[in-house]
């Protein structure tokens, strides 16, 4: 995919080269960001949150979702880790209802 952002200084759309490197992008109007999702394995997914700053996409947060044990249904055994990159804050062993709201459009369940 290609992405263009309106530049008010030049009154033209500028192409954002980094967008083509974002896997499975989903634009969130509500949270003003781009979310991505990557299937690492059958037991692990990785998500990323990007924001556009000065015409460049910057990764600002990551989320890992993985499954432990043999508990059913699957949503009950999913565990999440959030990493806020700028502040270098990690949140570990989270359940689905504890993750940040902006992840919910891309995280299943």
N, C-alpha and C positions, 0 to 999 in steps of 0.2 A: 504494500500500500504506500501511497504518497500522501503527505499532509501539508497543508498550507495554512499559515496564520496571517491575519490582517496586520499590516504594519502601518500605524497611523502617521508616522513620519514621512514615509514614501507614498502612502495611499495606494499600496499594492500588496498583494499576497506574497509572502516569503515562504519558500519551501523549507521544511524542517527535515534535514537529512537523517537525523537520528530515528525518526518515526519508522522507517523501513526495518530497523533492527529490533523493534518491539514485537514479541510474539503474541499473536491473538489479541490485538488491541481492542479495547472497549472504551469508548468515550463516555464519561459521566458528566452530563450537564449539571446535575445536582451538586456534585462535589468539585467541579471545575478541574478535572484531572483525566488522565488516561490510565486505565487498569489493564494489566496483562495476566495471562494464566498459562503456565507450562506444566504439562504432565511429565514428571520426572520418572515415575515408575507406577506400577499398579497400586502402590501403597503411599505415594507421595506426590503432592502438587506444590508448585511455587507460584506466588503471585507478586506483582510489583505495582507500585503507584508512581506515576510520573506527573510532573507539573511543568508547564512551559514558563521559563524565566529568561528574559532577554533573548528570545528567539531560539532557545535551546531547551530540549527536554531533559529534565533532571530527575533521576530516581530518588524519591524521598522516603519510601517505605517498602518493606518486603514482608511477606507472610508465607510461612510454610505450613502445610496441612499434611499430616501423616496419620496413619492408623496403627494402633497398638492392640495386641491381643486378639482374641477371638470372640468379641462381644457383638451381639446383634441388637438392634439394627446398626448399620455402619455409622450413622450420625452420632451414636452414643460412644463410639470408640475413637472418633476423630479428635486429634489434639492439634493445637495451633501455636505457632510462635510468631510474634510480631517484632519487627526491627525498624525503628525510626532512625534513619541513617544520620541526619544532621545532628541530632541530639545523642546518637549512639545509645538508644534506650532499647533494651530487649524485654519482652514480656513472654514468658514461657508457660507451658502447660495450661493453655487457655481452652475453654470450651467455646462452641459456636456463639453462644449468647454473650461472650465476653470480648469478642474481637471488635475492632472499630467498625462503625457503621458503613464507612465508605467501601469496605471489602465486600459487603453483602450482595451487590449486583453480579459479582463474578464467582463467588463461592457457592457451590451447590448445597442444597438442603435448606 
